[in-house]
């Protein structure tokens, strides 16, 4: 599994949650010294609440799923919602 697969996973999850599907965009930073890759999820301002959820529950679930998929492939990742 590579970083593009992780990007595709994040986009697939986010598009199912938002109204403006074309506004979903994911960028990735270069790996940090410890090998962690930070992915930045960008959505339309009106959809931000849908992606974060009440008390951040949906955001936490997205991070958990992505981290589990990456961990299975031996990658360290983090997801930030911008």
mmCIF file of the N, C-alpha and C atoms, coordinates in Angstrom:
data_MODEL
# 
_entry.id   MODEL 
# 
loop_
_atom_site.group_PDB 
_atom_site.id 
_atom_site.type_symbol 
_atom_site.label_atom_id 
_atom_site.label_alt_id 
_atom_site.label_comp_id 
_atom_site.label_asym_id 
_atom_site.label_entity_id 
_atom_site.label_seq_id 
_atom_site.pdbx_PDB_ins_code 
_atom_site.Cartn_x 
_atom_site.Cartn_y 
_atom_site.Cartn_z 
_atom_site.occupancy 
_atom_site.B_iso_or_equiv 
_atom_site.pdbx_formal_charge 
_atom_site.auth_seq_id 
_atom_site.auth_comp_id 
_atom_site.auth_asym_id 
_atom_site.auth_atom_id 
_atom_site.pdbx_PDB_model_num 
ATOM 1   N N  . UNK A 1 1  ? 0.851   -1.180 0.000  1.00 0.00 ? 1  UNK A N  1 
ATOM 2   C CA . UNK A 1 1  ? 0.000   0.000  0.000  1.00 0.00 ? 1  UNK A CA 1 
ATOM 3   C C  . UNK A 1 1  ? 0.892   1.236  0.000  1.00 0.00 ? 1  UNK A C  1 
ATOM 4   N N  . UNK A 1 2  ? 0.555   2.174  -0.828 1.00 0.00 ? 2  UNK A N  1 
ATOM 5   C CA . UNK A 1 2  ? 1.339   3.401  -0.894 1.00 0.00 ? 2  UNK A CA 1 
ATOM 6   C C  . UNK A 1 2  ? 0.474   4.591  -0.469 1.00 0.00 ? 2  UNK A C  1 
ATOM 7   N N  . UNK A 1 3  ? 1.075   5.774  -0.505 1.00 0.00 ? 3  UNK A N  1 
ATOM 8   C CA . UNK A 1 3  ? 0.357   6.955  -0.028 1.00 0.00 ? 3  UNK A CA 1 
ATOM 9   C C  . UNK A 1 3  ? -0.828  7.302  -0.926 1.00 0.00 ? 3  UNK A C  1 
ATOM 10  N N  . UNK A 1 4  ? -0.763  6.977  -2.216 1.00 0.00 ? 4  UNK A N  1 
ATOM 11  C CA . UNK A 1 4  ? -1.886  7.263  -3.109 1.00 0.00 ? 4  UNK A CA 1 
ATOM 12  C C  . UNK A 1 4  ? -3.116  6.437  -2.720 1.00 0.00 ? 4  UNK A C  1 
ATOM 13  N N  . UNK A 1 5  ? -2.900  5.233  -2.270 1.00 0.00 ? 5  UNK A N  1 
ATOM 14  C CA . UNK A 1 5  ? -4.003  4.384  -1.820 1.00 0.00 ? 5  UNK A CA 1 
ATOM 15  C C  . UNK A 1 5  ? -4.660  4.980  -0.581 1.00 0.00 ? 5  UNK A C  1 
ATOM 16  N N  . UNK A 1 6  ? -3.850  5.520  0.312  1.00 0.00 ? 6  UNK A N  1 
ATOM 17  C CA . UNK A 1 6  ? -4.377  6.176  1.511  1.00 0.00 ? 6  UNK A CA 1 
ATOM 18  C C  . UNK A 1 6  ? -5.184  7.413  1.111  1.00 0.00 ? 6  UNK A C  1 
ATOM 19  N N  . UNK A 1 7  ? -4.668  8.186  0.162  1.00 0.00 ? 7  UNK A N  1 
ATOM 20  C CA . UNK A 1 7  ? -5.388  9.364  -0.332 1.00 0.00 ? 7  UNK A CA 1 
ATOM 21  C C  . UNK A 1 7  ? -6.746  8.943  -0.899 1.00 0.00 ? 7  UNK A C  1 
ATOM 22  N N  . UNK A 1 8  ? -6.754  7.892  -1.702 1.00 0.00 ? 8  UNK A N  1 
ATOM 23  C CA . UNK A 1 8  ? -8.012  7.408  -2.283 1.00 0.00 ? 8  UNK A CA 1 
ATOM 24  C C  . UNK A 1 8  ? -9.002  6.973  -1.208 1.00 0.00 ? 8  UNK A C  1 
ATOM 25  N N  . UNK A 1 9  ? -8.505  6.342  -0.147 1.00 0.00 ? 9  UNK A N  1 
ATOM 26  C CA . UNK A 1 9  ? -9.363  5.925  0.963  1.00 0.00 ? 9  UNK A CA 1 
ATOM 27  C C  . UNK A 1 9  ? -9.988  7.136  1.648  1.00 0.00 ? 9  UNK A C  1 
ATOM 28  N N  . UNK A 1 10 ? -9.181  8.132  1.947  1.00 0.00 ? 10 UNK A N  1 
ATOM 29  C CA . UNK A 1 10 ? -9.680  9.342  2.617  1.00 0.00 ? 10 UNK A CA 1 
ATOM 30  C C  . UNK A 1 10 ? -10.720 10.039 1.740  1.00 0.00 ? 10 UNK A C  1 
ATOM 31  N N  . UNK A 1 11 ? -10.443 10.156 0.450  1.00 0.00 ? 11 UNK A N  1 
ATOM 32  C CA . UNK A 1 11 ? -11.375 10.812 -0.472 1.00 0.00 ? 11 UNK A CA 1 
ATOM 33  C C  . UNK A 1 11 ? -12.688 10.039 -0.535 1.00 0.00 ? 11 UNK A C  1 
ATOM 34  N N  . UNK A 1 12 ? -12.620 8.725  -0.602 1.00 0.00 ? 12 UNK A N  1 
ATOM 35  C CA . UNK A 1 12 ? -13.834 7.904  -0.677 1.00 0.00 ? 12 UNK A CA 1 
ATOM 36  C C  . UNK A 1 12 ? -14.699 8.087  0.564  1.00 0.00 ? 12 UNK A C  1 
ATOM 37  N N  . UNK A 1 13 ? -14.069 8.089  1.725  1.00 0.00 ? 13 UNK A N  1 
ATOM 38  C CA . UNK A 1 13 ? -14.825 8.279  2.970  1.00 0.00 ? 13 UNK A CA 1 
ATOM 39  C C  . UNK A 1 13 ? -15.449 9.668  3.007  1.00 0.00 ? 13 UNK A C  1 
ATOM 40  N N  . UNK A 1 14 ? -14.662 10.688 2.695  1.00 0.00 ? 14 UNK A N  1 
ATOM 41  C CA . UNK A 1 14 ? -15.131 12.069 2.790  1.00 0.00 ? 14 UNK A CA 1 
ATOM 42  C C  . UNK A 1 14 ? -16.252 12.357 1.796  1.00 0.00 ? 14 UNK A C  1 
ATOM 43  N N  . UNK A 1 15 ? -16.141 11.830 0.585  1.00 0.00 ? 15 UNK A N  1 
ATOM 44  C CA . UNK A 1 15 ? -17.169 12.101 -0.432 1.00 0.00 ? 15 UNK A CA 1 
ATOM 45  C C  . UNK A 1 15 ? -18.522 11.529 -0.035 1.00 0.00 ? 15 UNK A C  1 
ATOM 46  N N  . UNK A 1 16 ? -18.529 10.455 0.725  1.00 0.00 ? 16 UNK A N  1 
ATOM 47  C CA . UNK A 1 16 ? -19.795 9.893  1.181  1.00 0.00 ? 16 UNK A CA 1 
ATOM 48  C C  . UNK A 1 16 ? -20.451 10.757 2.261  1.00 0.00 ? 16 UNK A C  1 
ATOM 49  N N  . UNK A 1 17 ? -19.698 11.632 2.886  1.00 0.00 ? 17 UNK A N  1 
ATOM 50  C CA . UNK A 1 17 ? -20.209 12.439 3.985  1.00 0.00 ? 17 UNK A CA 1 
ATOM 51  C C  . UNK A 1 17 ? -20.683 13.829 3.561  1.00 0.00 ? 17 UNK A C  1 
ATOM 52  N N  . UNK A 1 18 ? -20.134 14.369 2.480  1.00 0.00 ? 18 UNK A N  1 
ATOM 53  C CA . UNK A 1 18 ? -20.348 15.779 2.151  1.00 0.00 ? 18 UNK A CA 1 
ATOM 54  C C  . UNK A 1 18 ? -21.371 15.967 1.034  1.00 0.00 ? 18 UNK A C  1 
ATOM 55  N N  . UNK A 1 19 ? -21.858 17.213 0.907  1.00 0.00 ? 19 UNK A N  1 
ATOM 56  C CA . UNK A 1 19 ? -22.763 17.574 -0.188 1.00 0.00 ? 19 UNK A CA 1 
ATOM 57  C C  . UNK A 1 19 ? -21.966 17.978 -1.429 1.00 0.00 ? 19 UNK A C  1 
ATOM 58  N N  . UNK A 1 20 ? -20.911 18.777 -1.229 1.00 0.00 ? 20 UNK A N  1 
ATOM 59  C CA . UNK A 1 20 ? -20.090 19.249 -2.354 1.00 0.00 ? 20 UNK A CA 1 
ATOM 60  C C  . UNK A 1 20 ? -18.932 18.278 -2.569 1.00 0.00 ? 20 UNK A C  1 
ATOM 61  N N  . UNK A 1 21 ? -19.201 17.226 -3.323 1.00 0.00 ? 21 UNK A N  1 
ATOM 62  C CA . UNK A 1 21 ? -18.219 16.157 -3.514 1.00 0.00 ? 21 UNK A CA 1 
ATOM 63  C C  . UNK A 1 21 ? -16.987 16.622 -4.295 1.00 0.00 ? 21 UNK A C  1 
ATOM 64  N N  . UNK A 1 22 ? -17.164 17.603 -5.188 1.00 0.00 ? 22 UNK A N  1 
ATOM 65  C CA . UNK A 1 22 ? -16.034 18.094 -5.980 1.00 0.00 ? 22 UNK A CA 1 
ATOM 66  C C  . UNK A 1 22 ? -15.058 18.913 -5.149 1.00 0.00 ? 22 UNK A C  1 
ATOM 67  N N  . UNK A 1 23 ? -15.487 19.389 -3.988 1.00 0.00 ? 23 UNK A N  1 
ATOM 68  C CA . UNK A 1 23 ? -14.627 20.213 -3.142 1.00 0.00 ? 23 UNK A CA 1 
ATOM 69  C C  . UNK A 1 23 ? -13.686 19.380 -2.271 1.00 0.00 ? 23 UNK A C  1 
ATOM 70  N N  . UNK A 1 24 ? -13.875 18.066 -2.256 1.00 0.00 ? 24 UNK A N  1 
ATOM 71  C CA . UNK A 1 24 ? -13.028 17.196 -1.432 1.00 0.00 ? 24 UNK A CA 1 
ATOM 72  C C  . UNK A 1 24 ? -11.640 17.103 -2.080 1.00 0.00 ? 24 UNK A C  1 
ATOM 73  N N  . UNK A 1 25 ? -10.620 17.391 -1.280 1.00 0.00 ? 25 UNK A N  1 
ATOM 74  C CA . UNK A 1 25 ? -9.244  17.358 -1.771 1.00 0.00 ? 25 UNK A CA 1 
ATOM 75  C C  . UNK A 1 25 ? -8.346  16.873 -0.635 1.00 0.00 ? 25 UNK A C  1 
ATOM 76  N N  . UNK A 1 26 ? -7.375  16.028 -0.973 1.00 0.00 ? 26 UNK A N  1 
ATOM 77  C CA . UNK A 1 26 ? -6.442  15.527 0.023  1.00 0.00 ? 26 UNK A CA 1 
ATOM 78  C C  . UNK A 1 26 ? -5.031  15.773 -0.471 1.00 0.00 ? 26 UNK A C  1 
ATOM 79  N N  . UNK A 1 27 ? -4.210  16.363 0.400  1.00 0.00 ? 27 UNK A N  1 
ATOM 80  C CA . UNK A 1 27 ? -2.800  16.555 0.096  1.00 0.00 ? 27 UNK A CA 1 
ATOM 81  C C  . UNK A 1 27 ? -1.970  15.835 1.156  1.00 0.00 ? 27 UNK A C  1 
ATOM 82  N N  . UNK A 1 28 ? -0.758  15.494 0.786  1.00 0.00 ? 28 UNK A N  1 
ATOM 83  C CA . UNK A 1 28 ? 0.123   14.777 1.712  1.00 0.00 ? 28 UNK A CA 1 
ATOM 84  C C  . UNK A 1 28 ? 1.432   15.529 1.867  1.00 0.00 ? 28 UNK A C  1 
ATOM 85  N N  . UNK A 1 29 ? 1.905   15.613 3.109  1.00 0.00 ? 29 UNK A N  1 
ATOM 86  C CA . UNK A 1 29 ? 3.209   16.205 3.386  1.00 0.00 ? 29 UNK A CA 1 
ATOM 87  C C  . UNK A 1 29 ? 4.292   15.166 3.131  1.00 0.00 ? 29 UNK A C  1 
ATOM 88  N N  . UNK A 1 30 ? 5.507   15.639 3.034  1.00 0.00 ? 30 UNK A N  1 
ATOM 89  C CA . UNK A 1 30 ? 6.644   14.722 2.945  1.00 0.00 ? 30 UNK A CA 1 
ATOM 90  C C  . UNK A 1 30 ? 6.772   13.984 4.277  1.00 0.00 ? 30 UNK A C  1 
ATOM 91  N N  . UNK A 1 31 ? 7.256   12.745 4.254  1.00 0.00 ? 31 UNK A N  1 
ATOM 92  C CA . UNK A 1 31 ? 7.402   11.998 5.512  1.00 0.00 ? 31 UNK A CA 1 
ATOM 93  C C  . UNK A 1 31 ? 8.314   12.731 6.507  1.00 0.00 ? 31 UNK A C  1 
ATOM 94  N N  . UNK A 1 32 ? 7.918   12.725 7.771  1.00 0.00 ? 32 UNK A N  1 
ATOM 95  C CA . UNK A 1 32 ? 8.715   13.338 8.832  1.00 0.00 ? 32 UNK A CA 1 
ATOM 96  C C  . UNK A 1 32 ? 9.902   12.433 9.146  1.00 0.00 ? 32 UNK A C  1 
ATOM 97  N N  . UNK A 1 33 ? 10.731  12.863 10.081 1.00 0.00 ? 33 UNK A N  1 
ATOM 98  C CA . UNK A 1 33 ? 11.923  12.089 10.447 1.00 0.00 ? 33 UNK A CA 1 
ATOM 99  C C  . UNK A 1 33 ? 11.570  10.692 10.943 1.00 0.00 ? 33 UNK A C  1 
ATOM 100 N N  . UNK A 1 34 ? 10.436  10.571 11.641 1.00 0.00 ? 34 UNK A N  1 
ATOM 101 C CA . UNK A 1 34 ? 10.043  9.259  12.151 1.00 0.00 ? 34 UNK A CA 1 
ATOM 102 C C  . UNK A 1 34 ? 9.246   8.451  11.125 1.00 0.00 ? 34 UNK A C  1 
ATOM 103 N N  . UNK A 1 35 ? 9.074   8.985  9.918  1.00 0.00 ? 35 UNK A N  1 
ATOM 104 C CA . UNK A 1 35 ? 8.385   8.272  8.848  1.00 0.00 ? 35 UNK A CA 1 
ATOM 105 C C  . UNK A 1 35 ? 6.900   8.547  8.756  1.00 0.00 ? 35 UNK A C  1 
ATOM 106 N N  . UNK A 1 36 ? 6.387   9.401  9.626  1.00 0.00 ? 36 UNK A N  1 
ATOM 107 C CA . UNK A 1 36 ? 4.959   9.708  9.619  1.00 0.00 ? 36 UNK A CA 1 
ATOM 108 C C  . UNK A 1 36 ? 4.618   10.636 8.455  1.00 0.00 ? 36 UNK A C  1 
ATOM 109 N N  . UNK A 1 37 ? 3.577   10.274 7.734  1.00 0.00 ? 37 UNK A N  1 
ATOM 110 C CA . UNK A 1 37 ? 3.082   11.108 6.637  1.00 0.00 ? 37 UNK A CA 1 
ATOM 111 C C  . UNK A 1 37 ? 1.786   11.756 7.104  1.00 0.00 ? 37 UNK A C  1 
ATOM 112 N N  . UNK A 1 38 ? 1.695   13.078 6.986  1.00 0.00 ? 38 UNK A N  1 
ATOM 113 C CA . UNK A 1 38 ? 0.490   13.795 7.392  1.00 0.00 ? 38 UNK A CA 1 
ATOM 114 C C  . UNK A 1 38 ? -0.346  14.089 6.146  1.00 0.00 ? 38 UNK A C  1 
ATOM 115 N N  . UNK A 1 39 ? -1.591  13.631 6.175  1.00 0.00 ? 39 UNK A N  1 
ATOM 116 C CA . UNK A 1 39 ? -2.526  13.882 5.086  1.00 0.00 ? 39 UNK A CA 1 
ATOM 117 C C  . UNK A 1 39 ? -3.476  14.985 5.522  1.00 0.00 ? 39 UNK A C  1 
ATOM 118 N N  . UNK A 1 40 ? -3.716  15.956 4.634  1.00 0.00 ? 40 UNK A N  1 
ATOM 119 C CA . UNK A 1 40 ? -4.601  17.083 4.929  1.00 0.00 ? 40 UNK A CA 1 
ATOM 120 C C  . UNK A 1 40 ? -5.866  16.937 4.091  1.00 0.00 ? 40 UNK A C  1 
ATOM 121 N N  . UNK A 1 41 ? -7.005  16.816 4.767  1.00 0.00 ? 41 UNK A N  1 
ATOM 122 C CA . UNK A 1 41 ? -8.295  16.707 4.092  1.00 0.00 ? 41 UNK A CA 1 
ATOM 123 C C  . UNK A 1 41 ? -8.919  18.091 4.027  1.00 0.00 ? 41 UNK A C  1 
ATOM 124 N N  . UNK A 1 42 ? -9.240  18.516 2.815  1.00 0.00 ? 42 UNK A N  1 
ATOM 125 C CA . UNK A 1 42 ? -9.880  19.819 2.599  1.00 0.00 ? 42 UNK A CA 1 
ATOM 126 C C  . UNK A 1 42 ? -11.283 19.577 2.064  1.00 0.00 ? 42 UNK A C  1 
ATOM 127 N N  . UNK A 1 43 ? -12.264 20.212 2.690  1.00 0.00 ? 43 UNK A N  1 
ATOM 128 C CA . UNK A 1 43 ? -13.654 20.141 2.230  1.00 0.00 ? 43 UNK A CA 1 
ATOM 129 C C  . UNK A 1 43 ? -14.221 21.553 2.194  1.00 0.00 ? 43 UNK A C  1 
ATOM 130 N N  . UNK A 1 44 ? -15.390 21.697 1.574  1.00 0.00 ? 44 UNK A N  1 
ATOM 131 C CA . UNK A 1 44 ? -16.054 23.002 1.530  1.00 0.00 ? 44 UNK A CA 1 
ATOM 132 C C  . UNK A 1 44 ? -16.404 23.432 2.953  1.00 0.00 ? 44 UNK A C  1 
ATOM 133 N N  . UNK A 1 45 ? -16.442 24.735 3.157  1.00 0.00 ? 45 UNK A N  1 
ATOM 134 C CA . UNK A 1 45 ? -16.716 25.272 4.494  1.00 0.00 ? 45 UNK A CA 1 
ATOM 135 C C  . UNK A 1 45 ? -18.066 24.791 5.037  1.00 0.00 ? 45 UNK A C  1 
ATOM 136 N N  . UNK A 1 46 ? -19.062 24.679 4.170  1.00 0.00 ? 46 UNK A N  1 
ATOM 137 C CA . UNK A 1 46 ? -20.389 24.237 4.603  1.00 0.00 ? 46 UNK A CA 1 
ATOM 138 C C  . UNK A 1 46 ? -20.404 22.771 5.033  1.00 0.00 ? 46 UNK A C  1 
ATOM 139 N N  . UNK A 1 47 ? -19.451 21.987 4.541  1.00 0.00 ? 47 UNK A N  1 
ATOM 140 C CA . UNK A 1 47 ? -19.396 20.559 4.851  1.00 0.00 ? 47 UNK A CA 1 
ATOM 141 C C  . UNK A 1 47 ? -18.465 20.225 6.011  1.00 0.00 ? 47 UNK A C  1 
ATOM 142 N N  . UNK A 1 48 ? -17.804 21.208 6.558  1.00 0.00 ? 48 UNK A N  1 
ATOM 143 C CA . UNK A 1 48 ? -16.833 20.957 7.617  1.00 0.00 ? 48 UNK A CA 1 
ATOM 144 C C  . UNK A 1 48 ? -17.478 20.260 8.821  1.00 0.00 ? 48 UNK A C  1 
ATOM 145 N N  . UNK A 1 49 ? -18.665 20.692 9.197  1.00 0.00 ? 49 UNK A N  1 
ATOM 146 C CA . UNK A 1 49 ? -19.358 20.083 10.331 1.00 0.00 ? 49 UNK A CA 1 
ATOM 147 C C  . UNK A 1 49 ? -19.712 18.625 10.093 1.00 0.00 ? 49 UNK A C  1 
ATOM 148 N N  . UNK A 1 50 ? -20.026 18.288 8.854  1.00 0.00 ? 50 UNK A N  1 
ATOM 149 C CA . UNK A 1 50 ? -20.365 16.905 8.529  1.00 0.00 ? 50 UNK A CA 1 
ATOM 150 C C  . UNK A 1 50 ? -19.148 15.995 8.663  1.00 0.00 ? 50 UNK A C  1 
ATOM 151 N N  . UNK A 1 51 ? -17.979 16.505 8.324  1.00 0.00 ? 51 UNK A N  1 
ATOM 152 C CA . UNK A 1 51 ? -16.761 15.698 8.376  1.00 0.00 ? 51 UNK A CA 1 
ATOM 153 C C  . UNK A 1 51 ? -16.244 15.588 9.812  1.00 0.00 ? 51 UNK A C  1 
ATOM 154 N N  . UNK A 1 52 ? -16.424 16.635 10.586 1.00 0.00 ? 52 UNK A N  1 
ATOM 155 C CA . UNK A 1 52 ? -15.938 16.607 11.967 1.00 0.00 ? 52 UNK A CA 1 
ATOM 156 C C  . UNK A 1 52 ? -16.920 15.860 12.872 1.00 0.00 ? 52 UNK A C  1 
ATOM 157 N N  . UNK A 1 53 ? -18.200 16.111 12.714 1.00 0.00 ? 53 UNK A N  1 
ATOM 158 C CA . UNK A 1 53 ? -19.211 15.414 13.508 1.00 0.00 ? 53 UNK A CA 1 
ATOM 159 C C  . UNK A 1 53 ? -19.341 15.995 14.907 1.00 0.00 ? 53 UNK A C  1 
ATOM 160 N N  . UNK A 1 54 ? -20.328 15.504 15.626 1.00 0.00 ? 54 UNK A N  1 
ATOM 161 C CA . UNK A 1 54 ? -20.551 15.977 16.993 1.00 0.00 ? 54 UNK A CA 1 
ATOM 162 C C  . UNK A 1 54 ? -19.392 15.541 17.880 1.00 0.00 ? 54 UNK A C  1 
ATOM 163 N N  . UNK A 1 55 ? -18.819 16.509 18.537 1.00 0.00 ? 55 UNK A N  1 
ATOM 164 C CA . UNK A 1 55 ? -17.668 16.299 19.435 1.00 0.00 ? 55 UNK A CA 1 
ATOM 165 C C  . UNK A 1 55 ? -16.509 15.598 18.726 1.00 0.00 ? 55 UNK A C  1 
ATOM 166 N N  . UNK A 1 56 ? -16.424 15.753 17.396 1.00 0.00 ? 56 UNK A N  1 
ATOM 167 C CA . UNK A 1 56 ? -15.299 15.201 16.643 1.00 0.00 ? 56 UNK A CA 1 
ATOM 168 C C  . UNK A 1 56 ? -15.351 13.701 16.434 1.00 0.00 ? 56 UNK A C  1 
ATOM 169 N N  . UNK A 1 57 ? -16.508 13.108 16.622 1.00 0.00 ? 57 UNK A N  1 
ATOM 170 C CA . UNK A 1 57 ? -16.602 11.646 16.526 1.00 0.00 ? 57 UNK A CA 1 
ATOM 171 C C  . UNK A 1 57 ? -16.319 11.128 15.126 1.00 0.00 ? 57 UNK A C  1 
ATOM 172 N N  . UNK A 1 58 ? -16.842 11.800 14.095 1.00 0.00 ? 58 UNK A N  1 
ATOM 173 C CA . UNK A 1 58 ? -16.621 11.336 12.726 1.00 0.00 ? 58 UNK A CA 1 
ATOM 174 C C  . UNK A 1 58 ? -15.158 11.530 12.338 1.00 0.00 ? 58 UNK A C  1 
ATOM 175 N N  . UNK A 1 59 ? -14.576 12.661 12.717 1.00 0.00 ? 59 UNK A N  1 
ATOM 176 C CA . UNK A 1 59 ? -13.162 12.906 12.434 1.00 0.00 ? 59 UNK A CA 1 
ATOM 177 C C  . UNK A 1 59 ? -12.293 11.846 13.091 1.00 0.00 ? 59 UNK A C  1 
ATOM 178 N N  . UNK A 1 60 ? -12.627 11.500 14.313 1.00 0.00 ? 60 UNK A N  1 
ATOM 179 C CA . UNK A 1 60 ? -11.868 10.470 15.023 1.00 0.00 ? 60 UNK A CA 1 
ATOM 180 C C  . UNK A 1 60 ? -12.012 9.120  14.326 1.00 0.00 ? 60 UNK A C  1 
ATOM 181 N N  . UNK A 1 61 ? -13.217 8.809  13.853 1.00 0.00 ? 61 UNK A N  1 
ATOM 182 C CA . UNK A 1 61 ? -13.450 7.549  13.151 1.00 0.00 ? 61 UNK A CA 1 
ATOM 183 C C  . UNK A 1 61 ? -12.664 7.499  11.842 1.00 0.00 ? 61 UNK A C  1 
ATOM 184 N N  . UNK A 1 62 ? -12.636 8.620  11.112 1.00 0.00 ? 62 UNK A N  1 
ATOM 185 C CA . UNK A 1 62 ? -11.857 8.675  9.869  1.00 0.00 ? 62 UNK A CA 1 
ATOM 186 C C  . UNK A 1 62 ? -10.385 8.410  10.174 1.00 0.00 ? 62 UNK A C  1 
ATOM 187 N N  . UNK A 1 63 ? -9.869  9.080  11.189 1.00 0.00 ? 63 UNK A N  1 
ATOM 188 C CA . UNK A 1 63 ? -8.463  8.893  11.558 1.00 0.00 ? 63 UNK A CA 1 
ATOM 189 C C  . UNK A 1 63 ? -8.173  7.443  11.947 1.00 0.00 ? 63 UNK A C  1 
ATOM 190 N N  . UNK A 1 64 ? -9.097  6.818  12.679 1.00 0.00 ? 64 UNK A N  1 
ATOM 191 C CA . UNK A 1 64 ? -8.907  5.433  13.121 1.00 0.00 ? 64 UNK A CA 1 
ATOM 192 C C  . UNK A 1 64 ? -8.870  4.475  11.936 1.00 0.00 ? 64 UNK A C  1 
ATOM 193 N N  . UNK A 1 65 ? -9.792  4.624  11.002 1.00 0.00 ? 65 UNK A N  1 
ATOM 194 C CA . UNK A 1 65 ? -9.842  3.747  9.834  1.00 0.00 ? 65 UNK A CA 1 
ATOM 195 C C  . UNK A 1 65 ? -8.591  3.907  8.977  1.00 0.00 ? 65 UNK A C  1 
ATOM 196 N N  . UNK A 1 66 ? -8.197  5.146  8.745  1.00 0.00 ? 66 UNK A N  1 
ATOM 197 C CA . UNK A 1 66 ? -7.018  5.402  7.908  1.00 0.00 ? 66 UNK A CA 1 
ATOM 198 C C  . UNK A 1 66 ? -5.756  4.889  8.597  1.00 0.00 ? 66 UNK A C  1 
ATOM 199 N N  . UNK A 1 67 ? -5.650  5.126  9.894  1.00 0.00 ? 67 UNK A N  1 
ATOM 200 C CA . UNK A 1 67 ? -4.478  4.655  10.632 1.00 0.00 ? 67 UNK A CA 1 
ATOM 201 C C  . UNK A 1 67 ? -4.402  3.131  10.620 1.00 0.00 ? 67 UNK A C  1 
ATOM 202 N N  . UNK A 1 68 ? -5.545  2.462  10.743 1.00 0.00 ? 68 UNK A N  1 
ATOM 203 C CA . UNK A 1 68 ? -5.573  0.993  10.721 1.00 0.00 ? 68 UNK A CA 1 
ATOM 204 C C  . UNK A 1 68 ? -5.140  0.455  9.358  1.00 0.00 ? 68 UNK A C  1 
ATOM 205 N N  . UNK A 1 69 ? -5.625  1.072  8.291  1.00 0.00 ? 69 UNK A N  1 
ATOM 206 C CA . UNK A 1 69 ? -5.243  0.626  6.948  1.00 0.00 ? 69 UNK A CA 1 
ATOM 207 C C  . UNK A 1 69 ? -3.756  0.841  6.706  1.00 0.00 ? 69 UNK A C  1 
ATOM 208 N N  . UNK A 1 70 ? -3.254  1.986  7.138  1.00 0.00 ? 70 UNK A N  1 
ATOM 209 C CA . UNK A 1 70 ? -1.833  2.289  6.943  1.00 0.00 ? 70 UNK A CA 1 
ATOM 210 C C  . UNK A 1 70 ? -0.966  1.399  7.818  1.00 0.00 ? 70 UNK A C  1 
ATOM 211 N N  . UNK A 1 71 ? -1.414  1.142  9.035  1.00 0.00 ? 71 UNK A N  1 
ATOM 212 C CA . UNK A 1 71 ? -0.658  0.312  9.964  1.00 0.00 ? 71 UNK A CA 1 
ATOM 213 C C  . UNK A 1 71 ? -0.502  -1.102 9.412  1.00 0.00 ? 71 UNK A C  1 
ATOM 214 N N  . UNK A 1 72 ? -1.543  -1.590 8.768  1.00 0.00 ? 72 UNK A N  1 
ATOM 215 C CA . UNK A 1 72 ? -1.496  -2.918 8.162  1.00 0.00 ? 72 UNK A CA 1 
ATOM 216 C C  . UNK A 1 72 ? -0.421  -2.984 7.078  1.00 0.00 ? 72 UNK A C  1 
ATOM 217 N N  . UNK A 1 73 ? -0.164  -1.843 6.442  1.00 0.00 ? 73 UNK A N  1 
ATOM 218 C CA . UNK A 1 73 ? 0.851   -1.776 5.388  1.00 0.00 ? 73 UNK A CA 1 
ATOM 219 C C  . UNK A 1 73 ? 2.207   -1.333 5.932  1.00 0.00 ? 73 UNK A C  1 
ATOM 220 N N  . UNK A 1 74 ? 2.293   -1.137 7.247  1.00 0.00 ? 74 UNK A N  1 
ATOM 221 C CA . UNK A 1 74 ? 3.567   -0.734 7.845  1.00 0.00 ? 74 UNK A CA 1 
ATOM 222 C C  . UNK A 1 74 ? 3.872   0.739  7.704  1.00 0.00 ? 74 UNK A C  1 
ATOM 223 N N  . UNK A 1 75 ? 2.850   1.551  7.510  1.00 0.00 ? 75 UNK A N  1 
ATOM 224 C CA . UNK A 1 75 ? 3.042   3.008  7.371  1.00 0.00 ? 75 UNK A CA 1 
ATOM 225 C C  . UNK A 1 75 ? 2.560   3.712  8.629  1.00 0.00 ? 75 UNK A C  1 
ATOM 226 N N  . UNK A 1 76 ? 3.136   4.879  8.895  1.00 0.00 ? 76 UNK A N  1 
ATOM 227 C CA . UNK A 1 76 ? 2.667   5.751  9.969  1.00 0.00 ? 76 UNK A CA 1 
ATOM 228 C C  . UNK A 1 76 ? 2.025   6.958  9.315  1.00 0.00 ? 76 UNK A C  1 
ATOM 229 N N  . UNK A 1 77 ? 0.764   7.213  9.667  1.00 0.00 ? 77 UNK A N  1 
ATOM 230 C CA . UNK A 1 77 ? 0.053   8.331  9.064  1.00 0.00 ? 77 UNK A CA 1 
ATOM 231 C C  . UNK A 1 77 ? -0.709  9.129  10.112 1.00 0.00 ? 77 UNK A C  1 
ATOM 232 N N  . UNK A 1 78 ? -1.036  10.341 9.756  1.00 0.00 ? 78 UNK A N  1 
ATOM 233 C CA . UNK A 1 78 ? -1.909  11.205 10.548 1.00 0.00 ? 78 UNK A CA 1 
ATOM 234 C C  . UNK A 1 78 ? -2.825  11.928 9.571  1.00 0.00 ? 78 UNK A C  1 
ATOM 235 N N  . UNK A 1 79 ? -4.050  12.198 9.994  1.00 0.00 ? 79 UNK A N  1 
ATOM 236 C CA . UNK A 1 79 ? -5.010  12.903 9.144  1.00 0.00 ? 79 UNK A CA 1 
ATOM 237 C C  . UNK A 1 79 ? -5.412  14.191 9.837  1.00 0.00 ? 79 UNK A C  1 
ATOM 238 N N  . UNK A 1 80 ? -5.270  15.292 9.115  1.00 0.00 ? 80 UNK A N  1 
ATOM 239 C CA . UNK A 1 80 ? -5.695  16.588 9.634  1.00 0.00 ? 80 UNK A CA 1 
ATOM 240 C C  . UNK A 1 80 ? -6.806  17.114 8.726  1.00 0.00 ? 80 UNK A C  1 
ATOM 241 N N  . UNK A 1 81 ? -7.820  17.678 9.328  1.00 0.00 ? 81 UNK A N  1 
ATOM 242 C CA . UNK A 1 81 ? -8.941  18.209 8.571  1.00 0.00 ? 81 UNK A CA 1 
ATOM 243 C C  . UNK A 1 81 ? -8.812  19.722 8.560  1.00 0.00 ? 81 UNK A C  1 
ATOM 244 N N  . UNK A 1 82 ? -8.637  20.266 7.364  1.00 0.00 ? 82 UNK A N  1 
ATOM 245 C CA . UNK A 1 82 ? -8.419  21.712 7.203  1.00 0.00 ? 82 UNK A CA 1 
ATOM 246 C C  . UNK A 1 82 ? -9.633  22.352 6.549  1.00 0.00 ? 82 UNK A C  1 
# 
